[in-house]
Every structure is written in structure tokens, then in C-alpha cells.
Amino acid sequence: MPTEADENENVSWRSDSGVSADVTRWERADEFFEERIRKPAIVAWADRRTRIGLLILGIYLGMALIAVFDLYRAPSTNQATQLAGPFQSWDYPLGTTMSGVDLLSLIIHSTPDILLMIIAGSVWATGVAVLVGTLAGYKGGVVDRVLMSISDVVMAIPGLPLVIILAVTFNPKNPIVLGILININYWAGLGRSLRSQVLTIREDSYVEASRTMGVSTPRILQKDIIPNLMPYVTVNFVFAARYVVFASIGLFFLGVLPYSAQNWGVTLNYAYSGGALFTWEAAHWLIFPMIAIMGLSLGLILLGQGMDRVFNPRVRTRLAENSESTRTKTDAAMTEDH
Amino acid sequence: MGHYYLRRTARMFVTVFLVASLSFGLIRLLPGGPFSLLRANLLRQGVPASEVDARIANLQNIRPDAPLWEQYADYMLAAGQGDFGTSIALGEPVSRIIAQAVPWTVFIVLVSTVLIFVFGILLGAIQAYWEGSRFDQLVSGVSVTLMSVPFYVVAVLALFVFAYQFGWFPTAGTVGVGVETGVNMAFFTSALHHAALPIFSYTITGIGGQALAMRGNSIQVLGNDYVEVARLRGLSDSRIATRYVARNAILPLYTGFLLLLGFRLGGTVILEQIFSYPGLGYYMWSALESNDYPLMMGTFLVITVALVIGVYIADLTYGMIDPRISRGESDAY
């Protein structure tokens, strides 16, 4: 005789998987796509900042691909006349350095490592922050106290000096390791703010329901808590990325980070110590790497702000009310908001 | 409430203790160990091999032949008394070098952080008040642009244009040559003149982010019911703006102060090197260049302690402004 307990095992009571038997897997995937990917994408794309941000990041990605597939000549010394000015010949559009290196190829061939570093650093920072923040916020009690005490200590160590000392100690050259190193204690602040968000989410009735039914903690975190944090995490992913750009280039510029390949910060360092500070003739040697840095961070910031917009409830409600004419509706919303 | 302050104070000491231990551990991991360079130097100077260990112990407060836990205890005791050994490169006690450097770094970081807060909050509040106006759009655009400029880029450009090309500002140092340290006009103007560019490049790149944050917070607060109620009660606009909106909008920024201060203090390593401004960051960088481990660890510890104290003060005052902070912890699941 089937008991209630048996049924419980067959039908999951969780909101997203057990709505009813006649919803196929395909339909569920479709709905997931609609709710989690298409609608946010439309809202995001409607924001001018996201479009510009993505465009800028696309350019950098393109530069990285050009470098990876070797479509543009690699930088080497004495490949051109020394200190040629910018915009004077098609061969060296951005001019050359003191030792006759084509500046454009320098900048292009620096991109892949920098992108790798950024991604590694921000994945690390947000990943650890989500883990710590959700666990501390959801479990509470001793776990919370221990994790938050650790975060407080980690947060109290100033980032750059710590990175410098670690870099001197371990001397890492791999861009992925470098990215993680630079964001080694970035997670602490983010984890703390995620924790306070979890504190409010965990009181919601559906979390309460999962808990009463005896769903395991990792599953509750994974299915109920973390999806609600995603907006905040996405935005902070972008800001963590910007921090990696700023910090890494700054430290390369100082000459404290070990490096094996070309890099905008290293170029800046050479330009700086090569006397580009004293004459206008060498100014381009300083200015173009700077533009490369600022462009990348501008792209990241614009994207971050546009993403923030995706999760703005005001715009989303308008979208939900009338999904046919989304474009015009959201555009109207944008102009109102600005 | 008293319990909260007690806990907070205890945590400050625990943090400093842990960071000091960390620095001890890191010294051990440094390439070639902490003593190899010093030992080589001493031997080259003609110090007899039998006395080298004693000299190292004298300089670094660590006896190389002692067991590890004893080295650790000696190191921590010395650090607790403000004794970080002797700088290898400069030949002076690290504590004396740091004592000279700290005021300049604190000066730059404090002034720029206060400026960032004041200007950021003012701009953001005005933007929120005139939300959607041309002014709002303009300031938002400028803020986003400024946010994408690293401070060292502004620093290098400012140094290039205003110091090297136009010669309006000095290119290095904290005060002019021959200016006597003391409470006099010449000293203050010279110090300000030297600090102007570092403070400028630190401040200008930070205002944007604060303004945007303040704008967002204010707009959110303006939409709250209690602001509407205050209006219906017939309270004056200025009272609503200061007591209701500004106060609640600034509170979240105040917690961000912690992170901001950390970035600022850490960033001095880059900033002070660019301007050859002999503060903590500058010495940390030069110690790094010359493998001067005692000076490097000393500056690292002091920068950390400065941040811990800054955050401690911020936390205590925050508890005064916002009573919710000292509420108890959540239940355990």
C-alpha cells in the first residue's frame, strides 16, 4: 500500500522541478531560458550603457584573438625606427618605443594575458564570496561567527601591500595565478554584503518550506538562495574585474609583479623610466597604454551599470506587463529614468 | 551596547596579532630565507663568520639558530614594542624611518578621503534632487569616465604636465629643501605645495564612484514612505533633506568607508613612488627594490595597523549613528 512518504519521494515538492507531471523537461528548459536569459538580456540590451560596454569588451576580445592566432606581427626590438610619432605611417599607426618596438603590436599582444588574469581574479573573488556569504548567512550561529571573524581579519589587510609581499614571496608568473593573487582578499568585503542579503532571503517562506521538508543545506543554498543573489554577484563580478585591471597594471607599472610577457603596465614602466615623462616626443609611449587600460575599465564599468539596470525592479515590471512590445516599452522606461 | 564595543576592541587586537604572525610566516617563505642576503652582506663587510649570527640577531630581533617558536616569540615581543629591527639598505632602525613616514601618508590619505566624501556626497545629493536633469546626466557621465581612470594614470599625467612641463609643482619630496619643520607658515605652504598633486590625483578619481553611490542611495530613500509622511506633516524641505534623506543615504556609504580606506592606504605604494613622496608606501616600495626585508615587513605591518585603527574608529562612530548595528546575531540553523 503506497503511503504518503512514498509519494514524497517520487514527487519533488520544490517549486521549479515539480510543478506537475505534464510539464516536460523541454518546456521547463524553455521557461528557464525565457525567465533567466531572454528577458534579462532584452532589458540589458535596451540599456545604452550595456551595449557600449559589450562593444568595448568585444574589441578587447578581438584584440586577444588577433594575438592568440598571431594575425598581427609580434612585438620585437628594432622592428622599426626608434620613437616614431603616432599617426604618421600605416606600418606603425601608434608609433614606436625607444627601442623601436611597434606600440600597436605591444598593446595587442598584451591583451590575452590581461583578460585571463581578469577572469581568474574575478571568478576567484566572487566564487569565494558567494561560498562564504551564503554559508555564513544561511547557517548562522557558530559558522556565521567564525566565517565573519575570518572575513574581518582578511578585510583589514590592505590589498596592494599584501599582494606585493605575496608576489615577492611566491614569484608567480602565470596570469591565472597572478589574477587570483591580486584579488586574494577581495572576497571578504563582498562576502559580508552577500551574507546580509542571505539573512533576509532565508526568512522567505519558500526557504522555510524547503528546510521543513528536510532538504539538505547545500541543496537549499544552490537552489533557493544563490539564484536570488545572482544579480548582485554579476554586478560585483564586473567590479572585481575592474579592480584586477587597476591593481595589476599599477603593480606591473611599479615593477613589483613578476612578468614573463608583454603587458600594458610593463610598457608604462619602460616608458616612465625611459624618460617619456620629460619630453612631448615620447608622450605617446605613455599615453596609448593608458588609453588601453582606461578603455577596458570603462567597458567593464558600463557593463556593470547596465547589468545593475537588469535587476532594477521598476524596469522589469514594465517588461513583465507587456512582453510583446518590450523594446519600445523598455526604451520608454529608459528615457523616463534618465 | 558596551558589549559591542568590548568585542570590537578585542577584535582589533586579534587582527593586529594575526597580521603580525602572518608577516613572520611570510618572512620565512621569502626567496632565500630572511637571512641569506644579510649574511652575505655581513661576510662581505669582513665580519668574522662566528659573529655573523649575533649581528643578525642584533639587527633583526631574530636569532637564526634558535628554534622556530622562540624566533616567533622574540619577533612578536619586539614588534609589540614597536621594534622592527634595522633596515638593511638604510642602516637606520625601521621604527625611526616609519615614524618619519607615517604622518605624510596619513596626511595624504586622510585629506583625499575626506575630500572624496564631501564632494561625492554633495554631488550625488544634488544629482538625486534634480534626477533626470541635464546636470544629473552630465555629472553621471563624468563620474563613470572618472571611475575608469586609475589614479596612477592621473598621477603620471599630472606629474608630466604640471610638474615637468609647466613646473608649477615640485616633482619629489614632502617639503622644500631648507624649510624647517614646525608650526610656521612656510612649512605649511611648502607641505601643501608638495602634497597637492598626490592628493589631487587620489581625490579626482574617487569622487565619481562616491557620487554615483550617493545618488543611487538618495533616490532610493526619496521613494520611501517615511519621506512622504514627513512631507505631509509639513516639515520644511531643508529638514527633510538633511534629517531624513541625507542621513539614511549616507549610512551605507559610511560602511563602504572601510573598503575605501583600505584601497587608499594600499594604493600609496604606487602613488608615493610616482611622486617620490617619502611616506609609508614609498619606503615599502624602496625596501622591495633593495630586498630590505625588515623595512618591508615593518611598513606592511604599520600600514595594516593604520587601516585597522581607521576601520575601528569608523565602526565605533557608526554604532553611534545607527543603533541597529549592535543588534544581536541571527539564530543558528
Chai-1 contact restraints between the chains, C-beta under 6 A:
chainA,res_idxA,chainB,res_idxB,connection_type,confidence,min_distance_angstrom,max_distance_angstrom,comment,restraint_id
A,K139,B,Y333,contact,1.0,0.0,6.0,A-B,restraint_1
A,G140,B,S330,contact,1.0,0.0,6.0,A-B,restraint_2
A,G140,B,D331,contact,1.0,0.0,6.0,A-B,restraint_3
A,G140,B,A332,contact,1.0,0.0,6.0,A-B,restraint_4
A,G140,B,Y333,contact,1.0,0.0,6.0,A-B,restraint_5
A,G141,B,A332,contact,1.0,0.0,6.0,A-B,restraint_6
A,V153,B,T15,contact,1.0,0.0,6.0,A-B,restraint_7
A,V153,B,L18,contact,1.0,0.0,6.0,A-B,restraint_8
A,A156,B,T15,contact,1.0,0.0,6.0,A-B,restraint_9
A,A156,B,L307,contact,1.0,0.0,6.0,A-B,restraint_10
A,A156,B,V308,contact,1.0,0.0,6.0,A-B,restraint_11
A,I157,B,V19,contact,1.0,0.0,6.0,A-B,restraint_12
A,I157,B,T304,contact,1.0,0.0,6.0,A-B,restraint_13
A,P158,B,G262,contact,1.0,0.0,6.0,A-B,restraint_14
A,P158,B,L265,contact,1.0,0.0,6.0,A-B,restraint_15
A,P158,B,G266,contact,1.0,0.0,6.0,A-B,restraint_16
A,P158,B,I303,contact,1.0,0.0,6.0,A-B,restraint_17
A,P158,B,L307,contact,1.0,0.0,6.0,A-B,restraint_18
A,G159,B,G266,contact,1.0,0.0,6.0,A-B,restraint_19
A,L160,B,G266,contact,1.0,0.0,6.0,A-B,restraint_20
A,L160,B,V269,contact,1.0,0.0,6.0,A-B,restraint_21
A,P161,B,G266,contact,1.0,0.0,6.0,A-B,restraint_22
A,P161,B,F300,contact,1.0,0.0,6.0,A-B,restraint_23
A,P161,B,I303,contact,1.0,0.0,6.0,A-B,restraint_24
A,I165,B,L26,contact,1.0,0.0,6.0,A-B,restraint_25
A,I165,B,F300,contact,1.0,0.0,6.0,A-B,restraint_26
A,T169,B,L26,contact,1.0,0.0,6.0,A-B,restraint_27
A,T169,B,L29,contact,1.0,0.0,6.0,A-B,restraint_28
A,T169,B,L30,contact,1.0,0.0,6.0,A-B,restraint_29
A,G189,B,L259,contact,1.0,0.0,6.0,A-B,restraint_30
A,L199,B,S330,contact,1.0,0.0,6.0,A-B,restraint_31
A,F246,B,P150,contact,1.0,0.0,6.0,A-B,restraint_32
A,G250,B,Y152,contact,1.0,0.0,6.0,A-B,restraint_33
A,G250,B,I270,contact,1.0,0.0,6.0,A-B,restraint_34
A,L254,B,I270,contact,1.0,0.0,6.0,A-B,restraint_35
A,L254,B,Q273,contact,1.0,0.0,6.0,A-B,restraint_36
A,V256,B,L288,contact,1.0,0.0,6.0,A-B,restraint_37
A,L277,B,F160,contact,1.0,0.0,6.0,A-B,restraint_38
A,L277,B,Y164,contact,1.0,0.0,6.0,A-B,restraint_39
A,F278,B,Y164,contact,1.0,0.0,6.0,A-B,restraint_40
A,M290,B,V153,contact,1.0,0.0,6.0,A-B,restraint_41
A,M294,B,S148,contact,1.0,0.0,6.0,A-B,restraint_42
A,M294,B,V149,contact,1.0,0.0,6.0,A-B,restraint_43
A,S297,B,S148,contact,1.0,0.0,6.0,A-B,restraint_44
A,L298,B,S148,contact,1.0,0.0,6.0,A-B,restraint_45
A,I301,B,V144,contact,1.0,0.0,6.0,A-B,restraint_46
A,I301,B,M147,contact,1.0,0.0,6.0,A-B,restraint_47
A,I301,B,S148,contact,1.0,0.0,6.0,A-B,restraint_48
A,H338,B,G132,contact,1.0,0.0,6.0,A-B,restraint_49
